[in-house]
């Protein structure tokens, strides 16, 4: 995001999640998010819900089925089909102004599935400023993400906040499917696209 913010602002590939209010909120409601994901997976609904909503096809993964984000909310609009299967998750997500009341491009949240043996090619974001958030829902061994010069290993119930304008890539060398709740939200230093400005911008400078 250095193309947006001047040199006085701190740039970092991975942000301190304990200082990002929405990260604590995701962790607080981990149980609700995971329960609804588990119901979707147990009833074999993931693919049908994925194709019934806002479909995110990506050139960054080798195969369509290797990585799939089941969108719950995108640019302020809830997915009717996905939210019928995950109503509590959608209520929680729509209560967060960083997601629901942010005019930056491609802001939202999704349940994200990554198949074992697959990965996501190096890529980066270059449009209006935002940050990414990953909450581990099912995190088997072998799945990692590199962001800039840092490596992320997901943990169940723990949130990771990162700047996706840094080159980042994912690989999964394990044997089980990995699931996250992923979100893109208004950058905490952005006073243009956030309808509700952040209460504390001190972390933008230190």
Secondary structure by P-SEA (a helix, b strand, c coil): ccccccccbbbbccccccccaaaaaaaaaaaaaaaaaaaaaaaccaaaaaaacccccccccccccccccccccccccccaaaaaacaaaaaaaaaccccccccccccccccccccccccccccccccccbbbbbbbcccccccccccccbbbbbcccbbbbbccccbbbbbbcccbbbbbbccccccccccccccccccccccccc
